[in-house]
Amino acid sequence: MSSYLEKFSKWIQLKIYQFEVTFSVYIFTPIEKFILYSVLFLLFSLTFIATVLYLPHHVQFILNRAWFYMHGDAVDGVGRVGSVLGEKIVTATATGGDVVRTTAGVVREL
């Protein structure tokens, strides 16, 4: 177990060294380094918190959109067509009109 911990520690030290050399952080004073690392820590922690809080909702939204584009919104579509047809049939029956012709007109409108 300690060998994994040592390997991880060395890997972290290597990444810190690579960051300092790449972005010339090694020439900063200790106070400047502290401020820089504090700001970076704050940015990464806020990004992590935002990811944990908002990613599940966003994934659910994307999946709902994908479902809609693949299958359509069957519940609302069927309900809307049924209510429109029901209104037209009741109106046609009450006025003595042709139900088949009224239904065909509704389907053509949709």
Summary of the structure (lengths in Angstrom):
residues: 110
radius of gyration: 31.9
end to end distance: 67.3
largest distance: 91.8
contacts: 215
relative contact order: 0.04
helix: 90%
strand: 0%
